[in-house]
Amino acid sequence: MTLGEFFTALGYVVGALVFWWAARRRRLATDGIGKVVVTGFVCGILGAKVTELIAEGWPIRLPWIAALDLENGGRALLGGVIFGWLGVVLAKHRLGIRRPTGDLFALALPAGEAIGRVGCYFNQCCYGIKCNLPWAIYQHGALRHPTQIYSSLTGLGLLLWLLWEARRRGMFGLGARDGPEPEGDLFYLYLLGFGITRFLIEFVRWRESLFFGLSPMQWFCLDLIVVGAVGLRLVALRRSGTPTAPMLNGGVRA
């Protein structure tokens, strides 16, 4: 196992441990939640693999057998997030779980990314554009932005910020609070934080433009920012007693 593979695998393990810690704090560490996590995990890996293979031309430029190559594909975060989310929604529906689990994933995802992106650095994937900055790293024949390290530090920063927000709001028993524990706050905050930071990192990361000079991931990030902002507003209105449209429990509330 290479260093890159080690840190990539460690990122998944750390994310799962943080998720289980948060589930225990919220008294959601049940067999059903465990099945939801496993389903999301498997669907996320398959989604990342299939999305990257399609982007590389599978099955036209690449043979069908390439899908069975464990070393081929698997680094497309966009596909991993979408397919992982779909897996979670379907698993929750199948098991009859109605409580939101987005806050648990909001802590697990940045924790896993903070470690997993170190694996990207050693794998030399997800690399940056050329630059001559003092902290530039030499990859793929040129000095480049260390975008993998940017993403790792951003993941760590998001995790610490969300833990601070959880303590401030009295979530997961991290701070004093009168009344029931709020649910959904961290999920929407994570969507906002990840959407904004990843949108900015994309400008110094090697990418392919889609429309108006923005990459597919940047358009996805703009969607996340809108969903996060709208979700926070709906939560605030609901708690203030203002009538709102029904929450998108199967989708937005994860």
N, C-alpha and C positions, 0 to 999 in steps of 0.2 A: 504493500500500500504506500503510495506516495504521500508527501506532506499535504498536497492539495486535496487528495481524496480523504485523508484523515480529518482535516478541518471541515470539509464539506459534510462528512458524516457526523462529526461532532456538533456541527450547527443544528442538524436535525434532532440530535439527542438533547441538546440544551433547550431547544424550542419545546420539545415534548415535556421535559422536566418542568420548565416554567409554566406550561399550560396546566400540568397536573397539580403543581403547587397552588396556582390560582383557583383551580377547580376545588381543591380541598378547602381553601379559605372560604369559598362560597358554598361549601357543602354540596358540590356537584360531582364529586369524584365517584361516579357510579359506573357500573358495567356499560350502561347505555352511552354515557359520555365517552367512555373508552373506545367503543365501537365507532362513534362519530369521528374521533380523532384519527383512528386507524384508516377509516374510509377517506377522510380528507387528505391524509398523508399519502396514501396510495394514488388517489386521483390526481393529486398535485404533481407527483413524480411522473406519472404517465402523461399528464397534460403538458408538463415542461418538455418531456422527451418528444412527444408527437409534434408539438408546436415548432420546436427547433428543427426537427427533421423536415417538416413541410417547408419551413423557411429556406432550408438548404436544397430544396427541389425534390424531396421524396414525394411520391414514388416515381417521378419522371426522370430527373437527373440521377437520383440514387436508386439502387435496386431495392425491391421489396424486402429482401433479407436484411437490409441495413437496420430495420426496426427491431431486429432481434439482437443487435450488437449492443451490449451493455455499456460500451464506452462511447457510443454514438448518441448525440443529443442529450437532453436533460438539463440544459442551462437556461431555458427560456422562462424567465420569471413570470412574464405576462400570462403565458399559457398555464403555468403552474398555479398561479393565483386563481384564475378563472375556473379551471377544472377542479381545483381543491375546494373552492367555494361551492361549486355545484354538488360535489360529493357530500359536503357537510349538510347542505340544504336537503338533499334527497335522503340522507341517512337519518336526519332529525325527523323528517316527515314519516319515514318508514317506521321509526321507533316511537313515534308519538311524543317527541320531546318538544315542548313549546317555549321553555325558558330561553331567553337570548344567551348565546355563548360567545358573542362577538368580543366582549371584554377580555375573555380568556385568551382568544387568539391575538388580541391587540397587544398583550404582553409577550406572548410566545413568539410571534413573528419577528419583531425587532431583536429579541434575544438571539434567535436562531440566525438572523442575518448578520448580526455583529460578529459571530464566530464563522459562519459559512463563507462570508466574503473574503476571509483570510485564505480560505481554500481557493477562491477565484484568483487571488493574487499569485499563489504558487502554481496554479494551473495556467496562468497567463490568459485567462478568458475574461470577458467583460472589461476589456482594456480601454484606456483613454486615447484621446487624440494627441498628436505631437505637441510638445511644448519644450521650453528651455528654462523652466523654473528650477530653483535650487533643490526642490524635493522631487523632481521628475525621476522616473524609474525607466530603465532600459528594457523594453519589451518589443518583440516583433520588429527588430531592426531599427528602432529609433527611441529617443527619449520621449516619454509620454506622461500624461497626468495619471497618478496612481488612483484611478477611479474605484478600484476594488477597496482600497483603504478608506477613501471618502465614504463609500457605502457602509463599510464596517463601523466607522466612527459615527456616522449618522444613525445607524441602527442602535448603537450603544446610547447615543444621546436621546433618541426617541424613547428607549426603554426607561432611562432615568427620569425623563420628563413625565412619562405616563405614571410611573410609580409615585412621583411627587404629586401629580394630579389625583391619583387614587387616595393618597394619604390626606390631601386637602379636602377631598369629598367624602372621606370616611368609608372608602371602599375596601373590601377584602380584610376588614378588621385592622387596617393600618392607621386609622385615625378615629377620634371620637366623633359620633354622629347621633343626633336625635332623629328617630324615625327609621323607616326601612332603608336599606342600602340601595342607592341608585344603580340602575343597570342600563348599559348602552352608551354611557358617556365616553368611556375609553375607546370603544370601537370607532366612534365618529371622530374623536380626536386623533386616533391613529391614522384614519383615512386622510385627514387633513395634513398631518405631519409628514406621512410617507409621500403623499401626492405632491406636496410642495418641494420637499427635499430631493426626491427622485427626479422631478421635472427639471430642477436646476442642475443636478449632476449630469443629466443627459446631454447638456450643452458641451461638456468637456469629455464625454465618452464617445468612442467610435460608434456611429449609428447610421442608419439609412433613413433619409427624410421621406415623409409620406405626403403631407399637405402643408403648405405655407411654411416649409422649412422645419417642421416638427416631426419627430419620430413617432411610430405607433405607440411606444411606451409613454411618450409625453401626452398624446391624446388620451390615453388611458388614465394618466395621472390627473388630467383636467377633469375627467369624469369622477374620479375619486374625491377631488377637492369639492366639487359641487355636491356630491352625495354626502360627504362629511359635514359641510356647512348646513345643508338643508336638514340633515338628521339632527344636528345639535339644536337647530331652531325649533324643530318639531318637538323634541324632548323638552325644551324650555317652556314651550307653549302648553304642552300637556301637563307639566307639573304646576304651572300657574293657574290651571283650570280653564284655559282658553280652549274652546272646541277646535279640533283639528281633524283633518282627514285621517283615516286609519293608517297606522304604521305599516310599513312593508315588512311584515314579520318574516316571511319566507325568504326575503331577499336582503333588504338593507340591514335588518337587525341581525342578520347572520344567525 
